């Protein structure tokens, strides 16, 4: 890699560190936290643990299908925000300590987590310019791994207080939904190739291929 390319990448990283990178990382973190917290705390659900695990695994499928259908209709950002705020609601409803209620909310939560995973991979890669697209997705994935590390400990807080893990994750999900409002929509827009094209996403001025050809 030549010096000019290194300089461009460094400039791009500075821009992203001020704008989209922290929010994008938080989105990855929250997606992973919802997903793995529900998995690791499923052992506290009433009933057979293997049946519960099978139900939670199956519950992901409709969430992923719904995400793929919605992303092209209402956009990536709105699909993510709707999924994360519904996950927040599921967490707060789970505070009500009823075995049937909590099991239903876990299934809904896993469906929404499946939707979040489907969106965040695509949305993250579409937002970053070509030169740092892999790097941007990589730091997001790293944030998700941190959440996966913390999730078992968050889930085990149910032994301290039955409502505590749901309150913590619910509050974080609510914050995540709010900060994602500041990110641009990428649906129906060309992938940004340069920093300037990335800036255009925030001003809703996407460059089309036909314009570039002129």
ZITA-V38458 format. One line per field, one symbol per residue. ss: DSSP state (2 for helix, 1 for strand, 0 for the rest). phi: phi as a letter, one per 20 degrees, with the letter a starting at -180 (. if undefined). psi: psi as a letter, one per 40 degrees, with the letter a starting at -180 (. if undefined). A space follows every 10 residues. Layout:
ss: ???
phi: ???
psi: ???
//
This chain:
ss: 0022222222 2222222202 2222222222 2222222222 2222000022 2222222222 2222222222 2222022222 2222222222 2220000022 2222222222 2222222222 2222222002 2222222222 2222222222 2222222220 0002222222 2222222222 2200000000 0000222222 2200000022 2220
phi: .effffffff fffffffece gfffffffgf gffffeffff effeffofff ffffffffff gffffffffe geedofffff fffffffffg fffffffcgf gfffffffff ffffffffff ffffffeefg fcffffffff fffffffffe gffffffffe bfdgffffff ffffffffff geeeedfmdf ffecffffff ffdlcfeeff ffff
psi: hidddddddd dddddddecd dddddddddd dddddddddd edeeiiahdd dddddddddd dddddddddd dedeiddddd dddddddddd dddedhghdd dddddddddd dddddddddd dddddddiid dfdddddddd dddddddddd dddddeeddd hdeddddddd ddddddddde deiiieheii hhdidddddd ddefgihidd ddd.
//
